[in-house]
């Protein structure tokens, strides 16, 4: 499973990454987490508000920070 955090490296992006790692750890999932900061790569996902969460190529959330609990619902 590949999780991408889309954003320019702001505090909200870092928090979303932290919550994604926590969610994956709590579910004992083997995931790869990538940070995407390139604006063109972000736009290729159709995302214009960051941070955004992409799981296996599907945008699950954009423009806000999800809690680890919410991210677990996307991963389950």
C-alpha positions as a Markdown table, in Angstrom:
| # | Residue | x | y | z |
|---|---|---|---|---|
| 1 | Unk | 0.0 | 0.0 | 0.0 |
| 2 | Unk | 1.3 | 3.5 | -0.9 |
| 3 | Unk | 0.3 | 6.6 | 1.0 |
| 4 | Unk | 1.2 | 10.0 | -0.4 |
| 5 | Unk | 1.1 | 13.2 | 1.5 |
| 6 | Unk | 0.7 | 16.1 | -0.9 |
| 7 | Unk | 1.8 | 19.5 | 0.2 |
| 8 | Unk | 4.5 | 22.0 | 0.3 |
| 9 | Unk | 6.0 | 20.9 | 3.6 |
| 10 | Unk | 4.0 | 23.0 | 6.0 |
| 11 | Unk | 3.1 | 22.1 | 9.6 |
| 12 | Unk | -0.3 | 20.7 | 8.5 |
| 13 | Unk | 1.4 | 18.5 | 5.9 |
| 14 | Unk | 3.8 | 17.2 | 8.6 |
| 15 | Unk | 0.9 | 16.5 | 11.0 |
| 16 | Unk | -1.0 | 14.6 | 8.3 |
| 17 | Unk | 2.1 | 12.5 | 7.7 |
| 18 | Unk | 2.5 | 11.8 | 11.4 |
| 19 | Unk | -1.2 | 10.8 | 11.7 |
| 20 | Unk | -0.9 | 8.5 | 8.6 |
| 21 | Unk | 2.1 | 6.8 | 10.1 |
| 22 | Unk | 0.3 | 6.3 | 13.4 |
| 23 | Unk | -2.8 | 4.9 | 11.7 |
| 24 | Unk | -0.8 | 2.4 | 9.7 |
| 25 | Unk | 1.2 | 1.4 | 12.8 |
| 26 | Unk | -2.0 | 0.9 | 14.8 |
| 27 | Unk | -3.5 | -1.3 | 12.1 |
| 28 | Unk | -0.1 | -3.1 | 11.7 |
| 29 | Unk | 0.0 | -2.4 | 8.0 |
| 30 | Unk | 3.0 | -2.6 | 5.7 |
| 31 | Unk | 2.8 | 0.8 | 3.9 |
| 32 | Unk | 5.1 | 3.1 | 2.0 |
| 33 | Unk | 4.6 | 6.8 | 2.9 |
| 34 | Unk | 5.8 | 9.4 | 0.4 |
| 35 | Unk | 5.8 | 13.2 | 0.7 |
| 36 | Unk | 5.1 | 15.0 | -2.6 |
| 37 | Unk | 6.0 | 18.6 | -2.5 |
| 38 | Unk | 6.3 | 19.4 | -6.3 |
| 39 | Unk | 3.4 | 21.6 | -7.3 |
| 40 | Unk | 3.1 | 20.0 | -10.7 |
| 41 | Unk | 3.0 | 16.5 | -9.2 |
| 42 | Unk | 0.3 | 17.6 | -6.8 |
| 43 | Unk | -1.8 | 19.1 | -9.6 |
| 44 | Unk | -1.5 | 15.8 | -11.5 |
| 45 | Unk | -3.6 | 14.3 | -8.8 |
| 46 | Unk | -6.3 | 17.0 | -9.3 |
| 47 | Unk | -5.6 | 18.5 | -5.9 |
| 48 | Unk | -5.6 | 22.2 | -5.5 |
| 49 | Unk | -5.9 | 22.4 | -1.7 |
| 50 | Unk | -3.2 | 21.0 | 0.5 |
| 51 | Unk | -2.5 | 19.0 | 2.5 |
| 52 | Unk | -4.0 | 16.0 | 0.8 |
| 53 | Unk | -4.0 | 12.3 | 1.4 |
| 54 | Unk | -3.7 | 9.8 | -1.5 |
| 55 | Unk | -4.0 | 6.1 | -0.9 |
| 56 | Unk | -3.0 | 3.7 | -3.7 |
| 57 | Unk | -3.6 | 6.5 | -6.2 |
| 58 | Unk | -7.0 | 7.7 | -4.9 |
| 59 | Unk | -7.4 | 11.1 | -3.3 |
| 60 | Unk | -9.1 | 10.5 | 0.0 |
| 61 | Unk | -8.8 | 13.9 | 1.5 |
| 62 | Unk | -7.8 | 17.4 | 0.5 |
| 63 | Unk | -7.5 | 20.7 | 2.2 |
| 64 | Unk | -7.5 | 19.5 | 5.8 |
| 65 | Unk | -5.7 | 17.3 | 8.3 |
| 66 | Unk | -7.3 | 14.0 | 9.2 |
| 67 | Unk | -6.9 | 12.4 | 12.6 |
| 68 | Unk | -5.2 | 9.0 | 12.8 |
| 69 | Unk | -8.7 | 7.6 | 13.6 |
| 70 | Unk | -10.2 | 9.0 | 10.4 |
| 71 | Unk | -7.2 | 7.8 | 8.3 |
| 72 | Unk | -7.7 | 4.3 | 9.8 |
| 73 | Unk | -11.2 | 4.2 | 8.2 |
| 74 | Unk | -9.6 | 4.9 | 4.8 |
| 75 | Unk | -7.0 | 2.1 | 5.4 |
| 76 | Unk | -9.3 | -0.6 | 6.7 |
